[in-house]
Amino acid sequence: MMALVGEITVLPEMRFAGKEHVHLVGIGGAGLSAIARVLCQEGFTVSGSDRADSPVLRQLAELGARVAVGHSAAHVAGADLLLISSAVREDNPEVQAARQSGLPVLKRSQFLGRLLSGRNLLAVAGTHGKTTTTGMVIHLARSAGRQTGYIVGAELPGLSNADAGDGSYFVIEADEYDNMFLGLRPRVVVLTTVEWDHVDCFPNRGIYEQAFAHFVARLPLAEGTLVASADDVGAERIWGRRPAGLHGVTYSVAGADGALWRAEDLHPNGCGGLTFIVWRGKERLGEAVLAVPGVHNVSNALGALAALAAWGLEPATLLSYLSTFRGAARRFELKGEEAGVTVYDDYGHHPTEVRATLAAARSRLGHRPLWVLFQPHTYSRTAAFLAQWRDAFGDADHVLVTDIYAARETDTLGLDGGKVAAALAHPDARYVGSVEQAAQKLALWLQPGDVLLTLGAGTSVHVGEMVLRLLRERGNDRRG
């Protein structure tokens, strides 16, 4: 039976007898591909399908998964259960075939608790910063010799997006979308930020924050630890709602009163990031050097250090490993340089994320002309945050807005990229149509010395690649 907690539905964990055959519908997506990788490594029989071929599908096939492009009822044959992504609808032929056969059809929230049962679980949650913070935790733990397993929402340099590890410790990026994180039973939780998002799942801030409060309540009172940012008002509200008797610590870059973990004396370094001193109470732990830019990444590093201390690692020994953390895919990721134009890509698709990313970009790039290509993500989110987008691009010199990436939605709001561009309080904000049209225009407009930063959670990632190719072809034509 499902248990209703306020307006949040908490699903029971699914119990399995052994190494079942798990079929994943949407196996190429970030969430399910990570789970599929762990299942393959742990000896499950794994199959799956996705609507389009991708390098991810080919990687999973190399691990032993049976993958198919396109959806068909025949793909379900032999499976013991179906695991589906949040984007999969009930009319999917594989879902229908499973229902008719009486097979369980589960979402991540129902599945992950069982998969990770018995492990010492560290979960990183929050609206912003959870992927990078998770990546830092993984990098530091593994650098210190702890072969933790992990699931994270992006590829990490030299690693993949998931690994089963040695079976005892596990780190997971605890996604709030569709209440996925309510299926987890962590021992340590990092709470980076809590700011209303995913408006299609959470119609208002209260319901959104309630989900986080229920997640924190899943920590065991006797041995659990909550690590929360004292610089974020939403995280502070959840901190104030934590269960009585639950152990917790806070961290701060902004000098918040009462924060046990603090970063002080921040200054730029020659690695492209910031150097700072880490304090735990009155104890000076030492100097930390980051190669990833932005004050927000100093905060992410503090959260990672505090969490690992709660997990039994000595933080002073971890500081030297921070300088070798190179970020995560699609987090201010350098895509390349061509004809004197440098191209970066970032997953930012919320006004707060965009402001932080642009501030970090400006601090690293100095006065170089910064072009931003922004793809709004979903009609509901774009409409809900339209007023916040108005002043989000102040650190950019030029802002180009594409068509809205619909994802799982259809346009019922009469909103488009042109209206988004018109709503921006920026002296050079332009609507440029599709991502293909945007790439063609950028290849004509960009000049040597310019920097292009693509932003968005949809197909904007391909714009930089297209621009680099067009610039390269143009250079070859000139040389020819």
RAFENQUI-V305482 format. One line per field, one symbol per residue. ss: DSSP state (H for helix, E for strand, - for the rest). psi: psi as a letter, one per 20 degrees, with the letter a starting at -180 (. if undefined). burial: + if it has 16 or more other ideal C-beta (glycine too) atoms within 10 Angstrom, else -. A space follows every 50 residues. Layout:
ss=???
psi=???
burial=???
This chain:
ss=--EEE--EEE----------EEEEE----HHHHHHHHHHHH---EEEEEE ----HHHHHHHH---EEEE---HHHH----EEEE--------HHHHHHHH H--EEE-HHHHHHHH----EEEEEE----HHHHHHHHHHHHHH-----EE E----E-----EE-----EEEEE---HHHHHHH----EEEE--------- ----HHHHHHHHHHHH--------EEEEE---HHHHHHHH------EEEE EE--------EEEEEEEE-----EEEEEEE--EEEEEEE-----HHHHHH HHHHHHHHHH----HHHHHHHH-----E----EEEEEE--EEEEEE---- HHHHHHHHHHHHHHH----EEEEE--E-HHHHHH-HHHH--------EEE EE--E-----------HHHHHHH-----EEEEE-HHHHHHHHHHH----- EEEEE-----HHHHHHHHHHHHHHHHHHH-
psi=qqppocjpopqqqppqhbmroppookhirgghhgghgggghjjqpprrqr iqqrhgghghhhiiqoqqprpqhhiipiqhqppqriiprhjphhgghggh ijqpoqrhhighgghjpiqopppoqqgqihggggggggggghhjjomqrq pqjqqqpirajqqhbjigqppponpipkkgiiiqmrhpppogqopprlih hnirhghghhghghghiippghjqppoqpiiphghhghgijqqpipqqqr qphjkppipgpqprlpqqrjijbqqrpppocjpohapqpqiprqhhhggg ggggghghghjjqohhiighihijpjaqpjnlpohappkjpppqqqipjq ggggggghggghhhicjqpoppopoqoqggggghjghhhgkikhjqhppp paqpohdjrqojikqrhghgghipmpimpqpjcrhghgggghhhhqqpiq ppopprjdjhhiggggggghhghhhhhgh.
burial=-------+-++-++-+----+++++++++++++++++++++--+++++++ ---+-++-++----++++--+---++--++++++++-+---++++-++-- --+++++++++++-++--++++++++++++++++++++++++---+-+++ ++++++----+++++---++++++++++++++++++++++++++++++++ -+-----++++++++++++----+++++++++-+++-++--+---+-+++ +++-----+++++--------+++++-+++----+--+++++++++++++ +++++++++++-+-+--++-+++-+-+++++++-++-++-++++++++++ +++++++++++++++----+++++++++++++++++--+--++-++++++ +++++---+-----+++-+++-++-+--++++--+--++++++--+---+ ++++++++-++-++-+++-++---------
